[in-house]
Amino acid sequence: MTFTAQSLHGSWMNWNGQATATVTVTLNASAQDNIIYLFEKGQFCPNATTNTIPFRNTFKLVCHPDHIAFYHERFGADNPVWLFDLVATDHDTLKNKTIHQCAQDQYSVLVSLNEKNIEMTWHIIGPKKNEKIHYHYF
């Protein structure tokens, strides 16, 4: 997986940079739920430096017939944070049904699917943030 982070007009964050990571995908299919876990572990390199910043993320996707519930396990597996439900907008695109509000910041995502990879484009907007993070899972 790779991602490119970009601070847009009005942002105070300076999140500009690139990252690479390994992603382990696991499927927990039961009679009640089909759950996909994405375990990311990588390095982020801000454009302003050659130093890298290690990161880890765990995303939990609970598949339902009409949507995918999207969680971030930032506080551990026993306390996942529900971000939003992803719904299909056409045969190869998903987007968040509602905005995820975290303090004063609003998170949204657009997911594009094809046979070889998944593209996720996050937008984070708040009083000090105007960020775009483009993920490429391959």
RAGIRA-V129248 format. One record per helix or strand of 3 or more residues. SS is the DSSP state (A for helix, B for strand). FROM is the first residue (numbers start at 0). TO is the last residue. Records with the same first field share a line. If there is no record, write none. Layout:
BEGIN
SS=FROM-TO ; FROM-TO
END
This chain:
BEGIN
B=1-6 ; 16-28 ; 33-45 ; 51-62 ; 67-71 ; 80-89 ; 92-95 ; 99-101 ; 104-112 ; 117-124 ; 129-136
A=76-78
END
